[in-house]
Amino acid sequence: MAIPVRKHIPTPVDHLHWMVSDDGSRTLRDLRIDETYHGGCGAVSESIVVYLLNSGAFDRLENNQATRIFELGLGTATNFLLTAAIARRRNVKLYYHAVEPSLLPVSILSQLDLAASVASIAMQGNLEREYPNSSELFTDEYVQALVDLNHDFLTELSNHADSQETQLVLDLGCVTLTLYRERWTSTGAPAACENLSKDRIAGAADMPMHVVYFDAFSPANSPELWTPEVFETVYRCLVPGGVLVTYCVKGDVRRSLAKVGFEVRKTPGPPGGKREVLVATRPMAT
């Protein structure tokens, strides 16, 4: 049975409130723009289905393939932590790059409690029934990897709390997280996204991305991010066959992705959530 969304839970930041989503996992609502960081159907379920499974990142890491991921919008770090815990459990290299202009304080991120959410979802069994290949995400071994990773992530983040650097590199063993704390530009791609195609991120010319998690706020609240100019820079940073995934299926977003060369398709969303989400693939070289 789905756990109903509960009342808002205030955080140390006035405009942010925690919400408990349908699968029991937490997400945030930004009261300034009246938008949640995840869908109400379930923050963890959405992250697993839309990002880990649809992008192929789950399969790559489960098959011990070193993987490079770029995320626009780190937010609560749910996508990162769920993905990186697979890498930690399998001891496979993960190079994760994320742009987040408003990095959440450790005091808020520490309240996320992802491991408990994953254990709760495993007991419900709804996600495993619909996506049997996700069963590895609900083992005790995986939950423990998530606990350990979250501790290391918060510790490293705390060590950089007073840093004024716009770029932070967190060494988490086989996982390397590079954070770009930059504001979006007003005329197109955010600076760090532009830098992907200018070979500044981890030698991007030699290490293009396998996956892009496009998890920015909605086009209504962040229209500057959902443009052909941004998608073009993302396209250039992906390997042939690389995949961009996002929750947004608006027609103009699909057309913008197709305009820059992506092969775009809609696929079913998470149980009880959005009916469809988007997968955009850079075609293989011919």
C-alpha positions as CSV (number, residue, x, y, z in Angstrom):
1,M,0.0,0.0,0.0
2,A,1.3,3.5,-0.9
3,I,2.2,5.7,2.0
4,P,0.3,9.0,1.6
5,V,2.1,12.3,1.3
6,R,2.2,13.9,4.7
7,K,2.3,17.5,5.9
8,H,5.3,19.8,5.3
9,I,8.2,19.5,7.7
10,P,10.2,22.8,8.1
11,T,13.9,22.8,7.6
12,P,16.6,25.2,8.9
13,V,16.1,27.1,5.6
14,D,12.8,29.0,5.7
15,H,11.7,28.5,2.1
16,L,12.4,24.8,2.1
17,H,10.1,22.1,3.6
18,W,10.6,18.4,3.7
19,M,7.7,16.3,2.4
20,V,7.2,12.5,2.7
21,S,6.3,11.2,-0.7
22,D,4.0,8.2,-1.6
23,D,6.8,5.5,-1.3
24,G,7.9,6.8,2.1
25,S,11.0,8.7,0.9
26,R,11.6,12.4,1.5
27,T,11.7,15.2,-1.0
28,L,11.8,19.0,-0.6
29,R,9.4,21.7,-1.6
30,D,10.8,25.1,-2.5
31,L,8.1,27.5,-1.3
32,R,9.5,30.4,-3.3
33,I,8.6,28.7,-6.6
34,D,6.0,26.2,-5.3
35,E,7.9,23.2,-6.8
36,T,9.1,20.0,-5.3
37,Y,12.4,18.4,-6.0
38,H,10.7,15.1,-6.9
39,G,7.3,13.9,-7.9
40,G,4.8,13.1,-5.1
41,C,4.7,9.4,-6.3
42,G,7.9,8.7,-4.5
43,A,11.3,10.5,-4.6
44,V,13.4,7.3,-4.5
45,S,11.1,5.4,-7.0
46,E,11.3,8.3,-9.4
47,S,15.1,8.5,-9.1
48,I,15.5,4.7,-9.7
49,V,13.2,4.5,-12.7
50,V,13.7,7.8,-14.5
51,Y,17.4,8.1,-13.9
52,L,19.2,4.9,-12.9
53,L,17.2,2.4,-15.0
54,N,16.2,4.5,-18.0
55,S,19.8,5.8,-18.6
56,G,21.5,2.4,-18.4
57,A,23.7,3.6,-15.5
58,F,22.3,0.8,-13.3
59,D,23.2,-1.9,-15.9
60,R,26.6,-0.4,-16.6
61,L,27.6,-0.3,-12.9
62,E,26.1,-3.8,-12.2
63,N,28.3,-5.1,-15.1
64,N,31.4,-3.5,-13.5
65,Q,31.8,-0.9,-16.3
66,A,33.5,2.4,-15.2
67,T,30.9,5.1,-15.8
68,R,30.9,8.9,-16.2
69,I,27.7,10.8,-15.4
70,F,26.8,14.5,-15.6
71,E,23.8,15.8,-13.6
72,L,22.2,19.2,-14.0
73,G,20.6,19.9,-10.6
74,L,22.1,17.9,-7.8
75,G,19.3,18.9,-5.4
76,T,18.9,16.5,-2.5
77,A,21.7,14.3,-4.0
78,T,19.2,11.4,-4.2
79,N,20.2,10.5,-7.8
80,F,23.9,10.7,-6.9
81,L,23.7,8.7,-3.7
82,L,21.5,5.9,-5.2
83,T,23.8,5.7,-8.2
84,A,27.1,5.9,-6.3
85,A,26.1,3.2,-3.8
86,I,25.9,0.7,-6.7
87,A,29.5,1.7,-7.6
88,R,30.7,1.4,-4.0
89,R,29.0,-2.0,-3.6
90,R,30.5,-3.3,-6.9
91,N,33.8,-1.4,-6.4
92,V,33.6,0.0,-9.9
93,K,34.8,3.5,-10.9
94,L,32.2,6.2,-11.1
95,Y,33.1,9.8,-12.2
96,Y,30.1,12.0,-11.3
97,H,29.9,15.6,-12.3
98,A,27.1,17.9,-11.1
99,V,26.1,21.5,-11.4
100,E,24.2,22.9,-8.4
101,P,24.2,26.7,-7.9
102,S,22.4,26.4,-4.6
103,L,24.0,23.5,-2.8
104,L,21.9,22.4,0.2
105,P,23.4,22.7,3.7
106,V,24.7,19.5,5.3
107,S,22.1,20.1,8.1
108,I,19.4,19.5,5.5
109,L,21.0,16.7,3.5
110,S,21.6,14.8,6.7
111,Q,17.8,14.5,7.2
112,L,17.3,12.7,3.9
113,D,17.6,9.2,5.4
114,L,17.8,7.4,2.1
115,A,18.8,4.0,3.5
116,A,15.6,3.8,5.6
117,S,13.6,4.8,2.5
118,V,15.1,2.1,0.4
119,A,14.5,-0.5,3.1
120,S,10.9,0.6,3.3
121,I,10.4,0.4,-0.4
122,A,11.9,-3.1,-0.5
123,M,9.3,-4.2,2.1
124,Q,6.5,-2.8,0.0
125,G,7.8,-4.7,-3.1
126,N,5.9,-2.5,-5.6
127,L,8.9,-1.3,-7.5
128,E,10.5,-4.8,-7.7
129,R,7.3,-6.3,-9.1
130,E,7.2,-3.7,-11.9
131,Y,11.0,-3.6,-12.5
132,P,12.4,-7.0,-11.5
133,N,16.0,-6.0,-12.6
134,S,16.0,-3.4,-9.8
135,S,16.1,-6.1,-7.1
136,E,19.8,-5.5,-6.5
137,L,18.9,-2.0,-5.2
138,F,17.0,-3.5,-2.3
139,T,19.5,-6.0,-0.8
140,D,20.9,-5.5,2.7
141,E,24.3,-5.2,1.1
142,Y,23.2,-2.3,-1.0
143,V,21.5,-0.5,1.9
144,Q,24.7,-0.8,3.9
145,A,26.7,0.6,1.0
146,L,24.2,3.5,0.9
147,V,24.6,4.1,4.7
148,D,28.4,4.2,4.4
149,L,28.4,6.3,1.3
150,N,26.0,8.9,2.7
151,H,28.2,9.2,5.8
152,D,31.4,9.7,3.7
153,F,29.6,12.2,1.4
154,L,28.3,14.3,4.3
155,T,31.7,14.2,6.0
156,E,33.5,15.4,2.9
157,L,30.9,18.0,2.2
158,S,31.3,19.3,5.8
159,N,35.0,19.6,5.3
160,H,34.4,22.0,2.4
161,A,31.5,23.9,4.1
162,D,33.5,27.1,4.3
163,S,35.1,26.8,0.8
164,Q,34.5,29.7,-1.6
165,E,35.6,27.6,-4.5
166,T,33.1,27.2,-7.3
167,Q,34.5,23.7,-8.0
168,L,34.7,21.0,-5.3
169,V,36.1,17.5,-5.9
170,L,35.1,15.0,-3.3
171,D,37.1,11.7,-3.2
172,L,34.8,8.9,-2.0
173,G,36.9,5.9,-2.9
174,C,35.9,4.4,-6.2
175,V,33.5,7.4,-6.6
176,T,34.7,10.9,-7.5
177,L,32.1,13.7,-7.2
178,T,32.9,17.0,-8.9
179,L,30.6,19.7,-7.9
180,Y,30.2,23.0,-9.8
181,R,28.5,25.6,-7.7
182,E,27.6,28.0,-10.5
183,R,24.6,30.1,-11.4
184,W,22.9,29.4,-14.7
185,T,23.7,31.9,-17.4
186,S,20.8,34.1,-18.5
187,T,21.4,33.5,-22.2
188,G,21.9,29.8,-22.6
189,A,23.9,27.0,-21.1
190,P,25.2,27.2,-17.6
191,A,29.0,27.8,-17.5
192,A,29.9,24.4,-16.3
193,C,27.8,22.8,-19.0
194,E,29.6,24.9,-21.6
195,N,32.9,23.7,-20.1
196,L,32.0,20.1,-20.9
197,S,32.4,20.8,-24.5
198,K,35.5,22.9,-23.9
199,D,37.4,20.0,-22.3
200,R,37.6,21.4,-18.8
201,I,35.7,18.7,-16.9
202,A,38.0,15.7,-16.2
203,G,39.6,16.0,-19.6
204,A,36.2,15.7,-21.2
205,A,37.7,15.4,-24.7
206,D,39.2,12.1,-23.7
207,M,36.5,11.2,-21.1
208,P,33.1,12.1,-22.5
209,M,30.0,11.3,-20.5
210,H,28.0,8.1,-20.8
211,V,24.9,9.5,-19.1
212,V,23.3,12.8,-18.4
213,Y,20.7,13.2,-15.6
214,F,18.8,16.3,-16.7
215,D,17.1,17.0,-13.4
216,A,16.7,20.8,-13.3
217,F,13.7,22.6,-12.1
218,S,10.8,22.6,-14.5
219,P,10.8,24.7,-17.7
220,A,8.3,27.1,-16.0
221,N,10.8,27.9,-13.3
222,S,14.1,27.5,-15.2
223,P,13.3,28.2,-18.8
224,E,17.0,29.1,-19.6
225,L,18.0,25.4,-19.1
226,W,15.5,23.8,-21.4
227,T,16.8,25.3,-24.6
228,P,18.4,24.0,-27.8
229,E,21.6,25.8,-26.8
230,V,21.9,23.8,-23.5
231,F,20.9,20.6,-25.2
232,E,23.5,21.1,-27.9
233,T,26.3,21.4,-25.3
234,V,25.0,18.3,-23.5
235,Y,24.9,16.4,-26.8
236,R,28.6,17.3,-27.5
237,C,29.7,16.0,-24.1
238,L,28.1,12.6,-24.5
239,V,29.7,9.5,-26.1
240,P,28.0,8.2,-29.2
241,G,25.2,6.0,-27.8
242,G,25.2,8.1,-24.6
243,V,21.9,8.9,-23.0
244,L,20.1,11.9,-21.5
245,V,17.2,11.2,-19.3
246,T,14.6,13.6,-17.8
247,Y,11.2,13.6,-16.2
248,C,9.9,16.3,-18.6
249,V,8.0,15.2,-21.7
250,K,6.8,18.6,-22.9
251,G,6.5,18.9,-26.7
252,D,8.9,21.8,-27.0
253,V,11.5,20.0,-24.9
254,R,11.2,16.9,-27.1
255,R,11.5,19.1,-30.3
256,S,14.5,20.9,-28.9
257,L,16.3,17.7,-28.1
258,A,15.5,16.3,-31.6
259,K,16.7,19.5,-33.2
260,V,20.2,19.1,-31.9
261,G,20.5,15.5,-33.0
262,F,19.1,13.3,-30.2
263,E,16.9,10.3,-30.9
264,V,14.0,10.9,-28.5
265,R,11.5,8.5,-27.1
266,K,9.0,8.4,-24.3
267,T,9.0,5.5,-21.8
268,P,6.7,4.6,-18.9
269,G,7.4,6.6,-15.7
270,P,7.6,5.2,-12.1
271,P,4.6,3.3,-10.5
272,G,1.9,5.7,-9.5
273,G,3.8,8.7,-10.9
274,K,4.1,10.4,-14.3
275,R,2.7,8.2,-17.1
276,E,5.7,8.9,-19.3
277,V,9.2,10.3,-19.1
278,L,11.9,11.0,-21.7
279,V,15.0,9.2,-22.9
280,A,17.2,11.0,-25.5
281,T,20.1,9.1,-27.1
282,R,23.1,10.5,-29.0
283,P,23.2,8.3,-32.2
284,M,26.1,5.9,-32.6
285,A,28.8,7.2,-35.0
286,T,28.3,6.1,-38.6
